[in-house]
Amino acid sequence: DLRRFSHSAFTFGIESHISQSNINGTLVPPAALISILQKGLQYVEAEISINEDGTVFDGRPIESLSLIDAVMPDVVQTRQQAFREKLAQQQASAAAAAAATAATAGATTTAVSQQNTPKNGEATVNGEENGAHAINNHSKPMEIDGDVEIPPNKATVLRGHESEVFICAWNPVSDLLASG
């Protein structure tokens, strides 16, 4: 039941001065405001994860931004700084590990790799030829379910929408379905 959101809709209408605009509501697609807000959050998250030189940080931010955090510059700057520090730590630890590995395995790796390298056309242990790599290590193909048929007595046709439905949410506790 959407009646409990009437106060929110009224407040949004007053705060946005939408009643003073000449927008034809029938031309606005369903969920347009939500789509715009989601895109805005994605742009802010993308901005956080990009360096000044345009390169992208590896990994994702620790947590998603809320609508309030996304419009507060100090929160965005703090997240950017934390992301940069995390990246610097990862790069430093990776460089230290690579240096330690390279120092201990330098000479022995060269001798072993020369002995085990297959010649062109020669098969390896996995049955691959030199230069060919398996896409994955699965020996049997994935099982695919056949067509799924839902009997008519298990389906309910919901009526009430006059245009497309873009989102649906189910509440199993109170047996409610909301769509829009």
JOGIWO-V340176 format. One record per pair of residues at least 4 apart in sequence whose ideal C-beta (glycine too) atoms are under 8 Angstrom apart, sorted by sequence separation. I is the first residue (numbers start at 1). J is the second residue. If there is no record, write none. Layout:
i=I j=J
i=I j=J
This chain:
i=2 j=6
i=5 j=9
i=6 j=10
i=7 j=11
i=8 j=12
i=9 j=13
i=10 j=14
i=11 j=15
i=12 j=16
i=17 j=21
i=23 j=27
i=24 j=28
i=28 j=32
i=31 j=35
i=32 j=36
i=33 j=37
i=34 j=38
i=35 j=39
i=36 j=40
i=37 j=41
i=38 j=42
i=39 j=43
i=40 j=44
i=41 j=45
i=42 j=46
i=43 j=47
i=44 j=48
i=45 j=49
i=46 j=50
i=50 j=54
i=51 j=55
i=61 j=65
i=65 j=69
i=66 j=70
i=67 j=71
i=68 j=72
i=72 j=76
i=73 j=77
i=74 j=78
i=75 j=79
i=76 j=80
i=77 j=81
i=78 j=82
i=79 j=83
i=80 j=84
i=81 j=85
i=82 j=86
i=83 j=87
i=84 j=88
i=85 j=89
i=86 j=90
i=87 j=91
i=88 j=92
i=89 j=93
i=90 j=94
i=91 j=95
i=92 j=96
i=93 j=97
i=94 j=98
i=95 j=99
i=96 j=100
i=97 j=101
i=98 j=102
i=99 j=103
i=100 j=104
i=101 j=105
i=102 j=106
i=105 j=109
i=106 j=110
i=107 j=111
i=108 j=112
i=109 j=113
i=110 j=114
i=111 j=115
i=112 j=116
i=113 j=117
i=118 j=122
i=123 j=127
i=124 j=128
i=128 j=132
i=138 j=142
i=150 j=154
i=151 j=155
i=161 j=165
i=171 j=175
i=13 j=18
i=14 j=19
i=18 j=23
i=23 j=28
i=50 j=55
i=51 j=56
i=65 j=70
i=70 j=75
i=118 j=123
i=123 j=128
i=124 j=129
i=128 j=133
i=150 j=155
i=171 j=176
i=12 j=18
i=13 j=19
i=50 j=56
i=51 j=57
i=69 j=75
i=70 j=76
i=118 j=124
i=123 j=129
i=124 j=130
i=128 j=134
i=170 j=176
i=171 j=177
i=49 j=56
i=50 j=57
i=69 j=76
i=122 j=129
i=170 j=177
i=171 j=178
i=49 j=57
i=121 j=129
i=122 j=130
i=126 j=134
i=169 j=177
i=120 j=129
i=121 j=130
i=168 j=177
i=169 j=178
i=65 j=75
i=69 j=79
i=120 j=130
i=168 j=178
i=169 j=179
i=49 j=60
i=65 j=76
i=118 j=129
i=119 j=130
i=120 j=131
i=168 j=179
i=49 j=61
i=118 j=130
i=167 j=179
i=48 j=61
i=117 j=130
i=167 j=180
i=65 j=79
i=165 j=179
i=166 j=180
i=165 j=180
i=45 j=61
i=48 j=65
i=61 j=79
i=161 j=179
i=45 j=64
i=158 j=177
i=45 j=65
i=62 j=82
i=44 j=65
i=158 j=179
i=61 j=83
i=41 j=64
i=41 j=65
i=41 j=67
i=44 j=70
i=57 j=83
i=57 j=84
i=59 j=86
i=48 j=76
i=59 j=87
i=41 j=70
i=47 j=76
i=58 j=87
i=37 j=67
i=40 j=70
i=57 j=87
i=48 j=79
i=59 j=90
i=44 j=76
i=48 j=80
i=58 j=90
i=51 j=84
i=49 j=83
i=48 j=83
i=30 j=163
i=30 j=164
i=30 j=165
i=31 j=166
i=30 j=166
i=31 j=167
i=31 j=180
i=30 j=180
i=1 j=176
i=2 j=178
